[in-house]
C-alpha cells in the first residue's frame, strides 16, 4: 500500500477503510475482511457510536496483525471542545477501541457544542467560537500528543481560513485535514493550501455517495458520480470499476481516501485501486467533472437559532 509522509515524518497508508454508515451487525465482519485483503488504515469517530465494535474487531485482528502495522484514526466530537474535556474524550475513545493510543486524532468540526450534545436540538446546545475558541481546543489536542495518547493530530471539515488561523498559534501543526472530496468536488483551494503547508488531505465521501443523484449549485441535476460516462469510459479502458477510477484519481493527486463498504467484493475492489495507474489524459478528463457539489454541507449546525451559518462554518469556501 502506498503511504504518505506527514509533516511529522510518520507514514500514513494512502487508502483507509471508512467505518461510517456500515450497519453495526456487518461492521465486525467487514473489518475482518478488510484486514484479510490488506487494509491497515481504519477510520472512525466518537460520534459514529461504533468504536466498541471496531475495538473488538481490531483486537481479534491484532492476533495476526501487530498493532504497529495498523493506523487508527478517530475524532473529537463537538461537545468536547472545552480544553478540560479533550483528554477525557480521547481516553473514552481509547477505552472503547481497546487501544493505548490512536495514530491520528482529528477535531471533527470547527463547531463547539455543550457537553452531551450529539446533534443540536435547541439554541442552548451551542457554544460560540468566542466562548470556546478553536485555538484553545487545539492546545488540548497538543496535550494529548504529549501524554502519548495519540501520535499525530489534525482537523476535519476546516476551511483554509480556519487552518490559517489555527496555524498562527499552534505549537504542533495539523498533520491532516479530512474533507469531502470527489470528482464533483475537487477542493482546489484546499489542495493548494495543503501542498504549501505540508498538510495531508484525506477524502471522505470519496465515491460521491455512489448512487446518489446530486444537484449543481445552479440547480441542474447531475448523474450519480459512479455512472458518469467519462468515468465509465476510463474504467472500460483499464478494465476496472468506476469506483476504482475515482480512488486512483485521488491517489494520483496525493490525497488519501477512506471508502466505506460492507460488501466483500467492493472492499476488494477499493483496495485494488491502490495499484491502478491512470494516464495524464485520464486525470485531465476527470478534472473537467468539478461541479462545486457537496453531499454534506453542515446545515444541521445552522438550525435552532444557531450562532453558526454556512458562511461562517465554511468561510465562503462551500461552493468553490
Phi and psi restraints in degrees (value plus and minus 20) as a CYANA .aco file:
   2 UNK   PHI     -80.0   -40.0
   2 UNK   PSI     125.1   165.1
   3 UNK   PHI    -145.7  -105.7
   3 UNK   PSI     139.4   179.4
   4 UNK   PHI    -138.3   -98.3
   4 UNK   PSI     111.3   151.3
   5 UNK   PHI    -100.4   -60.4
   5 UNK   PSI     103.0   143.0
   6 UNK   PHI    -100.2   -60.2
   6 UNK   PSI     153.1   193.1
   7 UNK   PHI     -83.8   -43.8
   7 UNK   PSI     -38.8     1.2
   8 UNK   PHI    -107.4   -67.4
   8 UNK   PSI     -27.1    12.9
   9 UNK   PHI      76.0   116.0
   9 UNK   PSI     -35.3     4.7
  10 UNK   PHI     -93.8   -53.8
  10 UNK   PSI     129.9   169.9
  11 UNK   PHI    -127.7   -87.7
  11 UNK   PSI     105.0   145.0
  12 UNK   PHI    -125.9   -85.9
  12 UNK   PSI     110.0   150.0
  13 UNK   PHI     -77.3   -37.3
  13 UNK   PSI     115.5   155.5
  14 UNK   PHI     -85.2   -45.2
  14 UNK   PSI     -60.9   -20.9
  15 UNK   PHI    -123.7   -83.7
  15 UNK   PSI     110.1   150.1
  16 UNK   PHI    -137.3   -97.3
  16 UNK   PSI     149.0   189.0
  17 UNK   PHI    -124.4   -84.4
  17 UNK   PSI      90.9   130.9
  18 UNK   PHI     -98.7   -58.7
  18 UNK   PSI     118.3   158.3
  19 UNK   PHI    -129.9   -89.9
  19 UNK   PSI     -26.5    13.5
  20 UNK   PHI     -86.1   -46.1
  20 UNK   PSI     118.1   158.1
  21 UNK   PHI      56.2    96.2
  21 UNK   PSI     -21.1    18.9
  22 UNK   PHI     -98.9   -58.9
  22 UNK   PSI     106.7   146.7
  23 UNK   PHI     -76.1   -36.1
  23 UNK   PSI     121.5   161.5
  24 UNK   PHI     -75.4   -35.4
  24 UNK   PSI     -58.5   -18.5
  25 UNK   PHI     -90.4   -50.4
  25 UNK   PSI     -33.3     6.7
  26 UNK   PHI    -128.6   -88.6
  26 UNK   PSI     -29.5    10.5
  27 UNK   PHI     -87.5   -47.5
  27 UNK   PSI     -66.5   -26.5
  28 UNK   PHI     -82.7   -42.7
  28 UNK   PSI     -62.3   -22.3
  29 UNK   PHI     -85.0   -45.0
  29 UNK   PSI     -59.6   -19.6
  30 UNK   PHI     -84.0   -44.0
  30 UNK   PSI     -61.5   -21.5
  31 UNK   PHI     -85.7   -45.7
  31 UNK   PSI     -61.0   -21.0
  32 UNK   PHI     -80.5   -40.5
  32 UNK   PSI     -61.1   -21.1
  33 UNK   PHI     -87.2   -47.2
  33 UNK   PSI     -61.7   -21.7
  34 UNK   PHI     -82.0   -42.0
  34 UNK   PSI     -62.2   -22.2
  35 UNK   PHI     -82.6   -42.6
  35 UNK   PSI     -62.9   -22.9
  36 UNK   PHI     -81.2   -41.2
  36 UNK   PSI     -60.2   -20.2
  37 UNK   PHI     -92.6   -52.6
  37 UNK   PSI     -52.7   -12.7
  38 UNK   PHI     118.9   158.9
  38 UNK   PSI     -26.0    14.0
  39 UNK   PHI     -82.8   -42.8
  39 UNK   PSI     115.6   155.6
  40 UNK   PHI    -147.0  -107.0
  40 UNK   PSI     -23.5    16.5
  41 UNK   PHI    -132.1   -92.1
  41 UNK   PSI     100.6   140.6
  42 UNK   PHI    -146.2  -106.2
  42 UNK   PSI     113.3   153.3
  43 UNK   PHI    -137.6   -97.6
  43 UNK   PSI     110.9   150.9
  44 UNK   PHI    -164.2  -124.2
  44 UNK   PSI    -191.8  -151.8
  45 UNK   PHI    -180.4  -140.4
  45 UNK   PSI     129.7   169.7
  46 UNK   PHI     -77.9   -37.9
  46 UNK   PSI     -60.9   -20.9
  47 UNK   PHI     -87.2   -47.2
  47 UNK   PSI     -40.6    -0.6
  48 UNK   PHI     -89.4   -49.4
  48 UNK   PSI     -41.7    -1.7
  49 UNK   PHI      50.1    90.1
  49 UNK   PSI       0.8    40.8
  50 UNK   PHI    -140.0  -100.0
  50 UNK   PSI      -9.3    30.7
  51 UNK   PHI     -85.2   -45.2
  51 UNK   PSI     -51.6   -11.6
  52 UNK   PHI     -84.9   -44.9
  52 UNK   PSI     -64.7   -24.7
  53 UNK   PHI     -85.6   -45.6
  53 UNK   PSI     -63.4   -23.4
  54 UNK   PHI     -82.4   -42.4
  54 UNK   PSI     -61.8   -21.8
  55 UNK   PHI     -80.3   -40.3
  55 UNK   PSI     -61.7   -21.7
  56 UNK   PHI     -85.2   -45.2
  56 UNK   PSI     -61.3   -21.3
  57 UNK   PHI     -86.7   -46.7
  57 UNK   PSI     -61.8   -21.8
  58 UNK   PHI     -88.0   -48.0
  58 UNK   PSI     -56.7   -16.7
  59 UNK   PHI     -80.2   -40.2
  59 UNK   PSI     -61.1   -21.1
  60 UNK   PHI     -86.1   -46.1
  60 UNK   PSI     -62.1   -22.1
  61 UNK   PHI     -85.1   -45.1
  61 UNK   PSI     -50.5   -10.5
  62 UNK   PHI     -92.8   -52.8
  62 UNK   PSI     -23.4    16.6
  63 UNK   PHI     -88.5   -48.5
  63 UNK   PSI     -48.0    -8.0
  64 UNK   PHI    -138.4   -98.4
  64 UNK   PSI     -36.6     3.4
  65 UNK   PHI    -144.5  -104.5
  65 UNK   PSI      82.9   122.9
  66 UNK   PHI     -76.6   -36.6
  66 UNK   PSI     131.7   171.7
  67 UNK   PHI     -73.2   -33.2
  67 UNK   PSI     -58.6   -18.6
  68 UNK   PHI     -85.5   -45.5
  68 UNK   PSI     -36.8     3.2
  69 UNK   PHI    -104.0   -64.0
  69 UNK   PSI     -32.8     7.2
  70 UNK   PHI    -120.9   -80.9
  70 UNK   PSI     132.3   172.3
  71 UNK   PHI    -143.4  -103.4
  71 UNK   PSI      94.8   134.8
  72 UNK   PHI    -136.2   -96.2
  72 UNK   PSI     106.2   146.2
  73 UNK   PHI    -133.7   -93.7
  73 UNK   PSI     114.6   154.6
  74 UNK   PHI    -154.8  -114.8
  74 UNK   PSI     158.6   198.6
  75 UNK   PHI    -159.7  -119.7
  75 UNK   PSI     124.0   164.0
  76 UNK   PHI     -99.2   -59.2
  76 UNK   PSI     104.5   144.5
  77 UNK   PHI     -99.5   -59.5
  77 UNK   PSI     141.2   181.2
  78 UNK   PHI     -85.2   -45.2
  78 UNK   PSI     -38.9     1.1
  79 UNK   PHI    -104.1   -64.1
  79 UNK   PSI     -17.0    23.0
  80 UNK   PHI    -142.4  -102.4
  80 UNK   PSI      11.7    51.7
  81 UNK   PHI     -99.3   -59.3
  81 UNK   PSI     -41.6    -1.6
  82 UNK   PHI     -81.1   -41.1
  82 UNK   PSI     115.1   155.1
  83 UNK   PHI     -70.3   -30.3
  83 UNK   PSI     -58.6   -18.6
  84 UNK   PHI     -93.3   -53.3
  84 UNK   PSI     -31.0     9.0
  85 UNK   PHI    -115.9   -75.9
  85 UNK   PSI     -32.6     7.4
  86 UNK   PHI     -90.4   -50.4
  86 UNK   PSI     -72.0   -32.0
  87 UNK   PHI     -80.2   -40.2
  87 UNK   PSI     -66.9   -26.9
  88 UNK   PHI     -78.9   -38.9
  88 UNK   PSI     -56.1   -16.1
  89 UNK   PHI     -84.3   -44.3
  89 UNK   PSI     -63.6   -23.6
  90 UNK   PHI     -86.2   -46.2
  90 UNK   PSI     -61.5   -21.5
  91 UNK   PHI     -81.3   -41.3
  91 UNK   PSI     -56.3   -16.3
  92 UNK   PHI     -84.7   -44.7
  92 UNK   PSI     -63.3   -23.3
  93 UNK   PHI     -81.9   -41.9
  93 UNK   PSI     -61.8   -21.8
  94 UNK   PHI     -82.7   -42.7
  94 UNK   PSI     -61.0   -21.0
  95 UNK   PHI     -81.2   -41.2
  95 UNK   PSI     -66.0   -26.0
  96 UNK   PHI     -85.1   -45.1
  96 UNK   PSI     -57.6   -17.6
  97 UNK   PHI    -102.0   -62.0
  97 UNK   PSI     -29.3    10.7
  98 UNK   PHI      40.6    80.6
  98 UNK   PSI      24.4    64.4
  99 UNK   PHI    -145.9  -105.9
  99 UNK   PSI     137.4   177.4
 100 UNK   PHI    -107.6   -67.6
 100 UNK   PSI     -43.9    -3.9
 101 UNK   PHI    -177.4  -137.4
 101 UNK   PSI     138.7   178.7
 102 UNK   PHI    -129.3   -89.3
 102 UNK   PSI     136.4   176.4
 103 UNK   PHI     -97.3   -57.3
 103 UNK   PSI     -52.4   -12.4
 104 UNK   PHI    -165.8  -125.8
 104 UNK   PSI     111.8   151.8
 105 UNK   PHI    -145.9  -105.9
 105 UNK   PSI     105.7   145.7
 106 UNK   PHI    -134.9   -94.9
 106 UNK   PSI     122.8   162.8
 107 UNK   PHI     -95.5   -55.5
 107 UNK   PSI      94.3   134.3
 108 UNK   PHI     -85.6   -45.6
 108 UNK   PSI     -63.0   -23.0
 109 UNK   PHI    -163.8  -123.8
 109 UNK   PSI     132.5   172.5
 110 UNK   PHI    -102.8   -62.8
 110 UNK   PSI      34.4    74.4
 111 UNK   PHI    -160.8  -120.8
 111 UNK   PSI     117.5   157.5
 112 UNK   PHI    -132.2   -92.2
 112 UNK   PSI     108.7   148.7
 113 UNK   PHI    -140.1  -100.1
 113 UNK   PSI     139.3   179.3
 114 UNK   PHI     -88.0   -48.0
 114 UNK   PSI     130.6   170.6
 115 UNK   PHI     -75.1   -35.1
 115 UNK   PSI     114.6   154.6
 116 UNK   PHI      69.4   109.4
 116 UNK   PSI     -23.8    16.2
 117 UNK   PHI    -107.8   -67.8
 117 UNK   PSI     100.0   140.0
 118 UNK   PHI    -102.7   -62.7
 118 UNK   PSI     -83.8   -43.8
 119 UNK   PHI    -146.2  -106.2
 119 UNK   PSI     113.1   153.1
 120 UNK   PHI     -80.6   -40.6
 120 UNK   PSI     117.6   157.6
 121 UNK   PHI    -142.3  -102.3
 121 UNK   PSI     -26.8    13.2
 122 UNK   PHI    -176.2  -136.2
 122 UNK   PSI     148.6   188.6
 123 UNK   PHI     -84.3   -44.3
 123 UNK   PSI     -41.3    -1.3
 124 UNK   PHI     -94.5   -54.5
 124 UNK   PSI     -29.7    10.3
 125 UNK   PHI    -103.9   -63.9
 125 UNK   PSI     -28.4    11.6
 126 UNK   PHI    -122.5   -82.5
 126 UNK   PSI     127.2   167.2
 127 UNK   PHI    -129.5   -89.5
 127 UNK   PSI     130.0   170.0
 128 UNK   PHI    -103.5   -63.5
 128 UNK   PSI     145.2   185.2
 129 UNK   PHI     -96.0   -56.0
 129 UNK   PSI     -30.5     9.5
 130 UNK   PHI     -96.9   -56.9
 130 UNK   PSI     -55.7   -15.7
 131 UNK   PHI     -94.2   -54.2
 131 UNK   PSI     -60.3   -20.3
 132 UNK   PHI    -150.1  -110.1
 132 UNK   PSI      63.8   103.8
 133 UNK   PHI     -83.8   -43.8
 133 UNK   PSI     123.9   163.9
 134 UNK   PHI     -78.8   -38.8
 134 UNK   PSI     -55.6   -15.6
 135 UNK   PHI     -81.6   -41.6
 135 UNK   PSI     -56.1   -16.1
 136 UNK   PHI     -93.3   -53.3
 136 UNK   PSI     -58.0   -18.0
 137 UNK   PHI     -82.2   -42.2
 137 UNK   PSI     -60.9   -20.9
 138 UNK   PHI     -84.2   -44.2
 138 UNK   PSI     -57.9   -17.9
 139 UNK   PHI     -79.6   -39.6
 139 UNK   PSI     -57.7   -17.7
 140 UNK   PHI     -89.8   -49.8
 140 UNK   PSI     -54.7   -14.7
 141 UNK   PHI     -81.2   -41.2
 141 UNK   PSI     -61.3   -21.3
 142 UNK   PHI     -82.2   -42.2
 142 UNK   PSI     -55.4   -15.4
 143 UNK   PHI     -84.5   -44.5
 143 UNK   PSI     -51.4   -11.4
 144 UNK   PHI     -82.2   -42.2
 144 UNK   PSI     -57.4   -17.4
 145 UNK   PHI     -84.8   -44.8
 145 UNK   PSI     -67.1   -27.1
 146 UNK   PHI     -83.4   -43.4
 146 UNK   PSI     -48.9    -8.9
 147 UNK   PHI    -102.9   -62.9
 147 UNK   PSI     -24.9    15.1
 148 UNK   PHI      58.5    98.5
 148 UNK   PSI      -3.9    36.1
 149 UNK   PHI    -104.1   -64.1
 149 UNK   PSI     -37.6     2.4
 150 UNK   PHI    -171.3  -131.3
 150 UNK   PSI     128.3   168.3
 151 UNK   PHI    -106.8   -66.8
 151 UNK   PSI     -66.7   -26.7
 152 UNK   PHI    -150.4  -110.4
 152 UNK   PSI     130.7   170.7
 153 UNK   PHI    -145.9  -105.9
 153 UNK   PSI     135.8   175.8
 154 UNK   PHI    -183.1  -143.1
 154 UNK   PSI    -182.6  -142.6
 155 UNK   PHI    -149.6  -109.6
 155 UNK   PSI     149.0   189.0
 156 UNK   PHI    -164.4  -124.4
 156 UNK   PSI     118.1   158.1
 157 UNK   PHI      42.1    82.1
 157 UNK   PSI      10.7    50.7
 158 UNK   PHI    -114.5   -74.5
 158 UNK   PSI     113.8   153.8
 159 UNK   PHI     -91.4   -51.4
 159 UNK   PSI     145.9   185.9
 160 UNK   PHI     -86.0   -46.0
 160 UNK   PSI     -50.7   -10.7
 161 UNK   PHI     -83.1   -43.1
 161 UNK   PSI     -65.4   -25.4
 162 UNK   PHI     -89.9   -49.9
 162 UNK   PSI     -54.4   -14.4
 163 UNK   PHI     -82.9   -42.9
 163 UNK   PSI     -64.3   -24.3
 164 UNK   PHI     -79.9   -39.9
 164 UNK   PSI     -66.0   -26.0
 165 UNK   PHI     -81.6   -41.6
 165 UNK   PSI     -62.3   -22.3
 166 UNK   PHI     -85.0   -45.0
 166 UNK   PSI     -59.9   -19.9
 167 UNK   PHI     -84.6   -44.6
 167 UNK   PSI     -43.2    -3.2
 168 UNK   PHI     -89.5   -49.5
 168 UNK   PSI     -45.6    -5.6
 169 UNK   PHI    -136.7   -96.7
 169 UNK   PSI     -31.0     9.0
 170 UNK   PHI     -89.5   -49.5
 170 UNK   PSI     119.8   159.8
 171 UNK   PHI    -109.6   -69.6
 171 UNK   PSI     -50.8   -10.8
 172 UNK   PHI    -136.1   -96.1
 172 UNK   PSI      98.4   138.4
 173 UNK   PHI     -95.4   -55.4
 173 UNK   PSI     130.9   170.9
 174 UNK   PHI     -77.7   -37.7
 174 UNK   PSI     109.2   149.2
 175 UNK   PHI    -104.0   -64.0
 175 UNK   PSI     -48.3    -8.3
 176 UNK   PHI    -161.2  -121.2
 176 UNK   PSI     125.1   165.1
 177 UNK   PHI    -145.2  -105.2
 177 UNK   PSI      97.5   137.5
 178 UNK   PHI    -114.7   -74.7
 178 UNK   PSI     102.2   142.2
 179 UNK   PHI    -159.5  -119.5
 179 UNK   PSI     142.7   182.7
 180 UNK   PHI     -91.3   -51.3
 180 UNK   PSI     108.8   148.8
 181 UNK   PHI    -175.4  -135.4
 181 UNK   PSI     113.8   153.8
 182 UNK   PHI    -185.4  -145.4
 182 UNK   PSI     155.1   195.1
 183 UNK   PHI     -78.4   -38.4
 183 UNK   PSI     -46.4    -6.4
 184 UNK   PHI    -100.5   -60.5
 184 UNK   PSI     -34.5     5.5
 185 UNK   PHI    -159.5  -119.5
 185 UNK   PSI      72.9   112.9
 186 UNK   PHI    -114.2   -74.2
 186 UNK   PSI     -23.2    16.8
 187 UNK   PHI      32.5    72.5
 187 UNK   PSI      34.4    74.4
 188 UNK   PHI     -80.6   -40.6
 188 UNK   PSI     -65.0   -25.0
 189 UNK   PHI     -85.8   -45.8
 189 UNK   PSI     -60.9   -20.9
 190 UNK   PHI     -84.2   -44.2
 190 UNK   PSI     -61.8   -21.8
 191 UNK   PHI     -84.4   -44.4
 191 UNK   PSI     -60.3   -20.3
 192 UNK   PHI     -86.0   -46.0
 192 UNK   PSI     -65.0   -25.0
 193 UNK   PHI     -85.0   -45.0
 193 UNK   PSI     -64.6   -24.6
 194 UNK   PHI     -81.8   -41.8
 194 UNK   PSI     -60.0   -20.0
 195 UNK   PHI     -84.1   -44.1
 195 UNK   PSI     -60.8   -20.8
 196 UNK   PHI     -93.8   -53.8
 196 UNK   PSI     -44.2    -4.2
 197 UNK   PHI    -136.9   -96.9
 197 UNK   PSI      -7.2    32.8
 198 UNK   PHI      33.0    73.0
 198 UNK   PSI      30.2    70.2
 199 UNK   PHI    -128.2   -88.2
 199 UNK   PSI     107.0   147.0
 200 UNK   PHI    -101.2   -61.2
 200 UNK   PSI     108.3   148.3
 201 UNK   PHI    -110.0   -70.0
 201 UNK   PSI     119.8   159.8
 202 UNK   PHI    -142.3  -102.3
 202 UNK   PSI     112.2   152.2
 203 UNK   PHI    -115.3   -75.3
 203 UNK   PSI      99.6   139.6
 204 UNK   PHI    -118.2   -78.2
 204 UNK   PSI     143.7   183.7
 205 UNK   PHI      30.2    70.2
 205 UNK   PSI      24.3    64.3
 206 UNK   PHI     -85.4   -45.4
 206 UNK   PSI     -41.9    -1.9
 207 UNK   PHI    -121.0   -81.0
 207 UNK   PSI      -4.9    35.1
 208 UNK   PHI      42.4    82.4
 208 UNK   PSI      10.5    50.5
 209 UNK   PHI      59.3    99.3
 209 UNK   PSI      -8.1    31.9
 210 UNK   PHI      32.6    72.6
 210 UNK   PSI    -107.4   -67.4
 211 UNK   PHI    -122.2   -82.2
 211 UNK   PSI      -3.4    36.6
 212 UNK   PHI    -102.2   -62.2
 212 UNK   PSI     110.1   150.1
 213 UNK   PHI    -103.1   -63.1
 213 UNK   PSI     106.6   146.6
 214 UNK   PHI    -133.6   -93.6
 214 UNK   PSI     144.1   184.1
 215 UNK   PHI    -139.4   -99.4
 215 UNK   PSI     114.9   154.9
 216 UNK   PHI     -87.9   -47.9
 216 UNK   PSI     130.4   170.4
 217 UNK   PHI     -73.3   -33.3
 217 UNK   PSI     -42.5    -2.5
 218 UNK   PHI    -102.8   -62.8
 218 UNK   PSI     -19.6    20.4
 219 UNK   PHI      79.0   119.0
 219 UNK   PSI     -34.4     5.6
 220 UNK   PHI     -92.2   -52.2
 220 UNK   PSI     132.3   172.3
 221 UNK   PHI    -110.7   -70.7
 221 UNK   PSI     117.3   157.3
 222 UNK   PHI    -129.2   -89.2
 222 UNK   PSI     124.2   164.2
 223 UNK   PHI     -88.3   -48.3
 223 UNK   PSI     133.3   173.3
 224 UNK   PHI     -69.3   -29.3
 224 UNK   PSI     114.5   154.5
 225 UNK   PHI     -70.5   -30.5
 225 UNK   PSI     -66.9   -26.9
 226 UNK   PHI     -94.8   -54.8
 226 UNK   PSI     -21.2    18.8
 227 UNK   PHI    -124.9   -84.9
 227 UNK   PSI     -16.8    23.2
 228 UNK   PHI     -83.6   -43.6
 228 UNK   PSI     113.7   153.7
 229 UNK   PHI     -76.2   -36.2
 229 UNK   PSI     -57.1   -17.1
 230 UNK   PHI     -85.4   -45.4
 230 UNK   PSI     -62.7   -22.7
 231 UNK   PHI     -87.6   -47.6
 231 UNK   PSI     -57.7   -17.7
 232 UNK   PHI     -83.7   -43.7
 232 UNK   PSI     -59.0   -19.0
 233 UNK   PHI     -85.0   -45.0
 233 UNK   PSI     -63.8   -23.8
 234 UNK   PHI     -86.5   -46.5
 234 UNK   PSI     -59.9   -19.9
 235 UNK   PHI     -81.2   -41.2
 235 UNK   PSI     -61.4   -21.4
 236 UNK   PHI     -84.6   -44.6
 236 UNK   PSI     -58.6   -18.6
 237 UNK   PHI     -79.6   -39.6
 237 UNK   PSI     -57.1   -17.1
 238 UNK   PHI    -122.3   -82.3
 238 UNK   PSI     -19.8    20.2
 239 UNK   PHI      35.1    75.1
 239 UNK   PSI      32.4    72.4
 240 UNK   PHI    -156.6  -116.6
 240 UNK   PSI    -199.1  -159.1
 241 UNK   PHI    -108.1   -68.1
 241 UNK   PSI     141.6   181.6
 242 UNK   PHI     -85.9   -45.9
 242 UNK   PSI     -51.4   -11.4
 243 UNK   PHI     -82.0   -42.0
 243 UNK   PSI     -61.4   -21.4
 244 UNK   PHI     -84.3   -44.3
 244 UNK   PSI     -56.8   -16.8
 245 UNK   PHI     -81.9   -41.9
 245 UNK   PSI     -65.9   -25.9
 246 UNK   PHI     -83.6   -43.6
 246 UNK   PSI     -64.4   -24.4
 247 UNK   PHI     -85.7   -45.7
 247 UNK   PSI     -60.5   -20.5
 248 UNK   PHI     -84.9   -44.9
 248 UNK   PSI     -54.3   -14.3
 249 UNK   PHI     -83.1   -43.1
 249 UNK   PSI     -65.2   -25.2
 250 UNK   PHI     -80.5   -40.5
 250 UNK   PSI     -64.8   -24.8
 251 UNK   PHI     -84.8   -44.8
 251 UNK   PSI     -54.3   -14.3
 252 UNK   PHI     -84.6   -44.6
 252 UNK   PSI     -47.1    -7.1
 253 UNK   PHI    -108.4   -68.4
 253 UNK   PSI     -13.7    26.3
 254 UNK   PHI      45.3    85.3
 254 UNK   PSI      12.1    52.1
 255 UNK   PHI    -129.5   -89.5
 255 UNK   PSI     107.6   147.6
 256 UNK   PHI     -97.5   -57.5
 256 UNK   PSI     143.4   183.4
 257 UNK   PHI    -164.8  -124.8
 257 UNK   PSI     131.0   171.0
 258 UNK   PHI    -148.4  -108.4
 258 UNK   PSI      48.7    88.7
 259 UNK   PHI     -83.3   -43.3
 259 UNK   PSI     132.3   172.3
 260 UNK   PHI    -146.4  -106.4
 260 UNK   PSI     115.3   155.3
 261 UNK   PHI    -184.8  -144.8
 261 UNK   PSI     130.5   170.5
 262 UNK   PHI    -128.3   -88.3
 262 UNK   PSI     -17.5    22.5
 263 UNK   PHI    -111.6   -71.6
 263 UNK   PSI     100.4   140.4
 264 UNK   PHI     -71.4   -31.4
 264 UNK   PSI     -63.3   -23.3
 265 UNK   PHI     -85.8   -45.8
 265 UNK   PSI     -59.6   -19.6
 266 UNK   PHI     -89.0   -49.0
 266 UNK   PSI     -56.7   -16.7
 267 UNK   PHI     -81.2   -41.2
 267 UNK   PSI     -63.4   -23.4
 268 UNK   PHI     -84.0   -44.0
 268 UNK   PSI     -64.4   -24.4
 269 UNK   PHI     -81.6   -41.6
 269 UNK   PSI     -63.2   -23.2
 270 UNK   PHI     -80.1   -40.1
 270 UNK   PSI     -63.9   -23.9
 271 UNK   PHI     -85.9   -45.9
 271 UNK   PSI     -58.8   -18.8
 272 UNK   PHI     -84.2   -44.2
 272 UNK   PSI     -40.7    -0.7
 273 UNK   PHI     -81.1   -41.1
 273 UNK   PSI     -43.6    -3.6
 274 UNK   PHI     -85.5   -45.5
 274 UNK   PSI     -38.0     2.0
 275 UNK   PHI    -124.1   -84.1
 275 UNK   PSI     -18.6    21.4
 276 UNK   PHI    -104.2   -64.2
 276 UNK   PSI     108.4   148.4
 277 UNK   PHI    -131.6   -91.6
 277 UNK   PSI      95.3   135.3
 278 UNK   PHI    -104.4   -64.4
 278 UNK   PSI     134.1   174.1
 279 UNK   PHI    -101.8   -61.8
 279 UNK   PSI     139.5   179.5
 280 UNK   PHI     -75.8   -35.8
 280 UNK   PSI     -53.6   -13.6
 281 UNK   PHI     -87.2   -47.2
 281 UNK   PSI     -59.4   -19.4
 282 UNK   PHI     -79.7   -39.7
 282 UNK   PSI     -67.3   -27.3
 283 UNK   PHI     -84.7   -44.7
 283 UNK   PSI     -59.8   -19.8
 284 UNK   PHI     -83.8   -43.8
 284 UNK   PSI     -59.0   -19.0
 285 UNK   PHI     -86.0   -46.0
 285 UNK   PSI     -61.1   -21.1
 286 UNK   PHI     -87.2   -47.2
 286 UNK   PSI     -52.3   -12.3
 287 UNK   PHI     -81.1   -41.1
 287 UNK   PSI     -42.2    -2.2
 288 UNK   PHI     -98.3   -58.3
 288 UNK   PSI     -27.0    13.0
 289 UNK   PHI    -106.7   -66.7
 289 UNK   PSI     -26.1    13.9
 290 UNK   PHI     -75.8   -35.8
 290 UNK   PSI     104.4   144.4
 291 UNK   PHI    -149.3  -109.3
 291 UNK   PSI      -9.6    30.4
 292 UNK   PHI      38.2    78.2
 292 UNK   PSI      17.7    57.7
 293 UNK   PHI    -123.6   -83.6
 293 UNK   PSI     120.2   160.2
 294 UNK   PHI    -145.1  -105.1
 294 UNK   PSI     117.7   157.7
 295 UNK   PHI     -99.7   -59.7
 295 UNK   PSI     -55.3   -15.3
 296 UNK   PHI    -139.9   -99.9
 296 UNK   PSI      94.6   134.6
 297 UNK   PHI    -129.9   -89.9
 297 UNK   PSI     -18.1    21.9
 298 UNK   PHI      52.4    92.4
 298 UNK   PSI       3.5    43.5
 299 UNK   PHI     -79.1   -39.1
 299 UNK   PSI     -46.3    -6.3
 300 UNK   PHI     -76.3   -36.3
 300 UNK   PSI     -45.5    -5.5
 301 UNK   PHI    -112.3   -72.3
 301 UNK   PSI     -14.7    25.3
 302 UNK   PHI    -131.5   -91.5
 302 UNK   PSI     -15.3    24.7
 303 UNK   PHI    -117.1   -77.1
 303 UNK   PSI     154.6   194.6
 304 UNK   PHI      39.9    79.9
 304 UNK   PSI      29.4    69.4
 305 UNK   PHI      34.5    74.5
 305 UNK   PSI      22.4    62.4
 306 UNK   PHI     -86.5   -46.5
 306 UNK   PSI     126.3   166.3
 307 UNK   PHI     -97.9   -57.9
 307 UNK   PSI     -23.9    16.1
 308 UNK   PHI    -124.5   -84.5
 308 UNK   PSI     127.2   167.2
 309 UNK   PHI    -150.1  -110.1
 309 UNK   PSI     147.2   187.2
 310 UNK   PHI     -80.0   -40.0
 310 UNK   PSI     -54.2   -14.2
 311 UNK   PHI     -87.2   -47.2
 311 UNK   PSI     -60.8   -20.8
 312 UNK   PHI     -99.7   -59.7
 312 UNK   PSI     -47.9    -7.9
 313 UNK   PHI     -89.9   -49.9
 313 UNK   PSI     -67.3   -27.3
 314 UNK   PHI    -120.9   -80.9
 314 UNK   PSI     -23.7    16.3
 315 UNK   PHI      33.6    73.6
 315 UNK   PSI      24.3    64.3
 316 UNK   PHI      42.4    82.4
 316 UNK   PSI       3.2    43.2
 317 UNK   PHI    -125.2   -85.2
 317 UNK   PSI     -10.9    29.1
 318 UNK   PHI     -81.3   -41.3
 318 UNK   PSI     -67.0   -27.0
 319 UNK   PHI    -131.7   -91.7
 319 UNK   PSI      29.5    69.5
